[in-house]
Each structure stands twice: as C-alpha cells, then as structure tokens.
Amino acid sequence: MKPLRIAHLYPRDLNVYGDLGNVITLRKRLEWRGFRTEVTAVEPGIPFDFSAVDLLFGGGGQNSGQSALVDDLLERGDALRRISAEGVPMLLICGSYQLFGREFAAAGRRYPGLGIFRATTTVRRQRMIGNIVVDSRFGQLVGFENHSGRTVLDPGQQSLGTVRQGFGNNGRTGDEGAVTGNTIGTYLHGPVLPKNPALADHLLLQAVRRRYDVDVLKPLDDELALRAATVAAARPQGRAVSIRPRRRRLHRLGAALRGL
C-alpha cells in the first residue's frame, strides 16, 4: 500500500500557535489505523506537484509573512484550485484561510487570494483573542483564536459553523470559517485537530476514500481528546485587544523605567 501523501503548505512561515500539531495529529491517527504517511513541505520558489497530494494543510502566520507569500501562492493557484475542485481534503488555518479567499487587505494594500472561498479579509487594529466554541456539522468544535483579520463571507458561501463563544470570522456576523467541498478554512488554532477528532477524521476519511477506496475508519479511543475539549470549552471567552493602546502603554512603561 502506497503511503498517503500530506502536503504542508509553507511550514517555515505559516506555523503559529501550535499549528504543526495538526499535521502530527493527522499522521498519528492514520498510523494508529495501519496507514503509512508521507509529509512533504511546500516551500516558496520550489516546484511542487500537487497532483500527487492526498491531503493538504496550511497554518497561520504574521500578516507580513502572508504578504510575502502571496506571489508564490498565486503561481500555484491553478493547481490548488484544481485539486480542491477534485475533492482533495484541505485544512487551512487563520492566515492560510485568509489567502484562500478572494482578497486579503493589510497595511493599506490589497492582495488577491485564490478565490476557493468566496470571502474577503481586512486587517483591523484590534485583535480578537481567546477561546472559541463553534457549533458545526462535525459537532462542537473548540479552539483558540488570535487574529486581527475580519473575514466576511459572500452570500451563499457556507461557513464551518456558528459561534457559541468567541468571535469567529469577524466578531459580528456569528459565523466561523468557511467550507467549499472538502476544503475547510477556520480561525481555530490550539492546534484544532487534537481536541476535535471528528473534524480530523472527516478530513482523513475523504483522503483514504480517494486513495484507497476505504469508506469507514477504524474507531479510536478519543476519551482524552474529548475531555480536553470539554475543559477548553469551559474556559472564559477572550476579548478584543487594541494594538495601538497596548503600544502606548509599553512606551509609558519604558519612560517610567528610564526615570527610575
């Protein structure tokens, strides 16, 4: 049996808040079921054959890092849109999620995205930070969000779920993430998959179904994962934090220390 192939999109630039743990989770849940895996990094400027990919993951990053990757990502756009349309499962977190939308605006500039999600993102001064709970078709999802981007879905674009606690896409419309076929975007860090095994297994089932014609995954003992999710869901909600006032407070603190 050939290994199931996972592509990790820009791991050096898009890997914050434990996002690498999602790739580890995907690998281990496959290995526990007897499947072999092969994870390959997709790095800027290095050719990559997406036609051989069974599952793709992209994490989050700083706004500056996202901006630097736009040109390289757009060059790969046709291949990524093609495999998304073919049903290759993808999980995009935060920054990657934003870049897979139609447009990403930051620091007075607008950057085109891949358009797989019919959504636009605009960076604001306040960051939305804290624990988040989402009702979805995969059950209750829990995670941690930390983003200044406000993502607005176009009419008709399916969301990942509805926010029960936290901010979600923009803190206003009550939706979180986006789903186009088997391509899923979300702001949930944490990493998200260890505490949400149903979401992990959804992605894996789509991958093994396409690769091996397998329709059922062997059940795993997820007691600890579900207990961790319960604890995380009970934690206090986060808050919106203004970046500029925080900087002013730091400047005042520095001035006070210099005066000692």
C-alpha positions as CSV (number, residue, x, y, z in Angstrom):
1,M,0.0,0.0,0.0
2,K,1.5,3.3,-1.1
3,P,1.7,6.0,1.7
4,L,-1.0,8.6,2.0
5,R,0.7,11.9,0.9
6,I,0.2,15.1,3.0
7,A,1.4,18.5,1.7
8,H,2.3,21.0,4.4
9,L,2.0,24.5,2.9
10,Y,4.8,26.9,3.9
11,P,5.6,25.4,7.3
12,R,8.5,27.8,8.0
13,D,6.4,30.9,7.5
14,L,2.9,29.7,8.5
15,N,3.2,27.9,11.8
16,V,2.0,29.7,14.9
17,Y,0.0,28.8,18.0
18,G,0.8,25.1,17.7
19,D,-0.5,24.6,14.1
20,L,2.2,22.0,13.4
21,G,0.2,19.8,15.9
22,N,-2.5,19.4,13.3
23,V,-0.1,17.6,10.9
24,I,1.2,15.4,13.8
25,T,-2.5,14.6,14.6
26,L,-3.3,13.6,11.0
27,R,-0.2,11.4,10.8
28,K,-0.8,9.6,14.1
29,R,-4.5,9.0,13.5
30,L,-3.5,7.4,10.2
31,E,-0.7,5.3,11.7
32,W,-2.9,4.1,14.5
33,R,-5.1,2.7,11.8
34,G,-2.3,1.0,10.0
35,F,-1.9,3.5,7.2
36,R,1.5,4.8,6.1
37,T,2.0,8.5,5.6
38,E,4.4,10.8,3.8
39,V,4.5,14.6,4.7
40,T,6.2,17.0,2.3
41,A,6.8,20.7,2.8
42,V,5.8,23.2,0.1
43,E,8.3,26.0,0.3
44,P,8.5,29.3,-1.7
45,G,10.2,29.1,-5.0
46,I,10.5,25.3,-5.1
47,P,8.4,23.4,-7.6
48,F,5.8,21.1,-6.2
49,D,3.5,18.6,-7.9
50,F,0.1,18.9,-6.2
51,S,-1.5,16.2,-8.4
52,A,0.2,13.7,-6.2
53,V,-1.3,15.1,-3.0
54,D,-3.9,13.3,-0.9
55,L,-4.4,15.9,1.8
56,L,-3.2,19.5,2.2
57,F,-2.6,21.6,5.4
58,G,-1.7,25.2,5.8
59,G,-1.3,27.1,9.1
60,G,-1.3,30.6,10.3
61,G,1.3,33.3,10.3
62,Q,2.0,37.0,10.8
63,N,0.4,39.5,8.3
64,S,3.9,40.3,7.0
65,G,4.6,36.7,6.3
66,Q,1.3,36.2,4.5
67,S,2.0,39.2,2.3
68,A,5.4,37.9,1.3
69,L,3.9,34.5,0.2
70,V,1.1,35.9,-2.0
71,D,3.0,35.9,-5.2
72,D,4.3,32.3,-4.7
73,L,0.8,31.1,-3.7
74,L,-0.8,32.7,-6.8
75,E,1.7,31.0,-9.1
76,R,0.4,27.7,-7.6
77,G,-3.2,28.9,-7.8
78,D,-4.4,26.8,-10.8
79,A,-3.1,23.6,-9.3
80,L,-4.6,24.3,-5.9
81,R,-8.0,25.3,-7.3
82,R,-7.9,22.1,-9.4
83,I,-7.3,19.7,-6.6
84,S,-9.8,21.5,-4.4
85,A,-12.4,21.1,-7.1
86,E,-11.4,17.4,-7.4
87,G,-12.2,16.9,-3.7
88,V,-8.7,16.6,-2.2
89,P,-9.3,17.5,1.5
90,M,-7.6,20.6,2.8
91,L,-7.5,22.3,6.2
92,L,-6.4,26.0,6.2
93,I,-5.9,27.8,9.5
94,C,-6.0,31.6,10.0
95,G,-3.5,33.1,7.6
96,S,-3.8,30.3,5.1
97,Y,-7.6,30.5,5.4
98,Q,-7.5,34.2,4.5
99,L,-5.2,33.7,1.5
100,F,-7.6,31.0,0.1
101,G,-10.3,33.7,0.0
102,R,-10.9,36.2,-2.8
103,E,-8.9,39.1,-1.2
104,F,-6.7,39.9,1.8
105,A,-6.2,43.6,2.7
106,A,-3.5,44.8,5.1
107,A,-1.4,47.9,5.8
108,G,-3.2,49.9,3.1
109,R,-2.6,47.2,0.4
110,R,-4.9,44.7,-1.2
111,Y,-3.7,41.3,-2.2
112,P,-5.6,38.9,-4.4
113,G,-6.3,35.4,-3.0
114,L,-7.0,32.1,-4.6
115,G,-10.8,32.5,-4.5
116,I,-11.5,29.0,-3.3
117,F,-13.5,30.6,-0.5
118,R,-15.8,33.4,-1.6
119,A,-14.7,35.6,1.2
120,T,-12.7,38.8,1.8
121,T,-10.5,39.7,4.8
122,T,-9.5,43.1,6.1
123,V,-6.9,43.6,8.8
124,R,-8.1,45.9,11.6
125,R,-6.4,47.5,14.6
126,Q,-7.9,45.3,17.2
127,R,-7.0,41.6,17.6
128,M,-9.7,39.1,18.6
129,I,-8.1,36.8,21.1
130,G,-9.3,33.9,23.3
131,N,-11.0,30.6,23.5
132,I,-13.7,29.9,21.0
133,V,-16.6,27.3,20.8
134,V,-18.3,26.6,17.5
135,D,-21.4,24.5,16.6
136,S,-20.7,22.7,13.3
137,R,-21.8,19.6,11.4
138,F,-18.8,17.9,12.9
139,G,-20.3,18.6,16.4
140,Q,-19.0,21.2,18.8
141,L,-15.5,22.5,17.9
142,V,-13.2,24.2,20.4
143,G,-10.0,26.1,19.8
144,F,-8.1,29.3,20.3
145,E,-8.3,32.4,18.1
146,N,-5.9,35.3,17.7
147,H,-6.4,37.3,14.6
148,S,-6.8,40.9,13.5
149,G,-8.4,40.0,10.2
150,R,-12.1,40.4,9.7
151,T,-13.4,37.9,7.2
152,V,-16.7,38.4,5.5
153,L,-18.3,35.6,3.6
154,D,-20.1,36.3,0.3
155,P,-23.8,35.4,0.2
156,G,-24.1,31.6,-0.4
157,Q,-20.6,30.8,0.9
158,Q,-21.0,28.0,3.5
159,S,-19.4,28.6,6.9
160,L,-17.8,26.0,9.0
161,G,-20.2,26.7,11.9
162,T,-21.9,29.1,14.2
163,V,-20.1,30.8,17.1
164,R,-21.3,29.9,20.5
165,Q,-18.5,31.6,22.4
166,G,-15.8,33.8,20.9
167,F,-15.5,36.0,17.8
168,G,-15.2,33.8,14.7
169,N,-14.9,35.3,11.3
170,N,-15.4,38.9,12.3
171,G,-17.0,39.2,15.7
172,R,-20.2,40.5,14.2
173,T,-22.0,38.0,11.9
174,G,-21.8,35.0,14.2
175,D,-20.2,32.6,11.6
176,E,-16.8,30.9,11.8
177,G,-14.7,29.6,9.0
178,A,-15.7,28.5,5.5
179,V,-16.3,25.2,3.7
180,T,-16.0,24.7,-0.1
181,G,-16.3,21.0,-0.9
182,N,-13.7,19.2,1.1
183,T,-11.7,22.4,1.6
184,I,-12.1,23.8,5.1
185,G,-10.9,27.2,6.5
186,T,-11.0,28.3,10.1
187,Y,-9.5,30.6,12.7
188,L,-9.2,27.9,15.3
189,H,-5.7,27.4,16.5
190,G,-4.8,25.3,19.5
191,P,-4.0,23.2,17.5
192,V,-7.5,22.5,16.5
193,L,-7.4,18.8,15.5
194,P,-6.2,17.1,18.7
195,K,-9.3,18.4,20.6
196,N,-11.7,17.9,17.7
197,P,-11.1,14.3,16.5
198,A,-14.4,14.2,14.4
199,L,-13.0,17.1,12.2
200,A,-9.7,15.3,11.9
201,D,-11.4,12.0,10.9
202,H,-13.6,13.8,8.4
203,L,-10.5,15.0,6.5
204,L,-8.8,11.6,6.8
205,L,-11.8,9.7,5.6
206,Q,-12.0,11.9,2.4
207,A,-8.3,11.2,1.8
208,V,-8.4,7.5,2.3
209,R,-11.6,7.2,0.3
210,R,-10.0,8.8,-2.7
211,R,-6.7,7.0,-2.3
212,Y,-7.7,3.5,-1.1
213,D,-11.4,3.3,-1.7
214,V,-12.0,3.0,2.0
215,D,-15.4,4.1,3.3
216,V,-15.0,3.5,7.1
217,L,-12.3,4.4,9.5
218,K,-11.4,2.2,12.4
219,P,-12.7,3.8,15.7
220,L,-10.1,5.2,18.1
221,D,-10.2,5.8,21.8
222,D,-10.8,9.6,21.9
223,E,-11.6,9.9,25.6
224,L,-8.7,12.1,26.5
225,A,-9.2,14.3,23.4
226,L,-12.8,14.9,24.2
227,R,-12.1,15.6,27.9
228,A,-9.5,18.2,26.8
229,A,-12.2,19.7,24.5
230,T,-14.6,19.9,27.4
231,V,-12.1,21.7,29.6
232,A,-11.2,24.1,26.8
233,A,-14.8,24.9,26.1
234,A,-15.4,25.9,29.8
235,R,-12.6,28.4,29.8
236,P,-13.5,32.1,29.8
237,Q,-14.1,33.8,26.4
238,G,-11.4,36.1,25.1
239,R,-11.6,39.8,24.2
240,A,-10.7,42.2,21.5
241,V,-7.4,43.9,22.2
242,S,-6.4,47.2,20.6
243,I,-2.8,47.0,19.3
244,R,-2.1,50.8,19.4
245,P,-3.2,51.4,23.0
246,R,-1.1,48.5,24.1
247,R,2.0,50.0,22.4
248,R,1.3,53.3,24.1
249,R,1.2,51.6,27.5
250,L,4.5,50.0,26.7
251,H,6.0,53.3,25.8
252,R,4.7,54.8,29.1
253,L,6.2,51.9,31.0
254,G,9.5,52.3,29.3
255,A,9.6,56.0,30.1
256,A,8.8,55.3,33.7
257,L,11.6,52.8,34.0
258,R,14.1,55.2,32.4
259,G,13.1,57.7,35.0
260,L,14.0,55.4,37.9
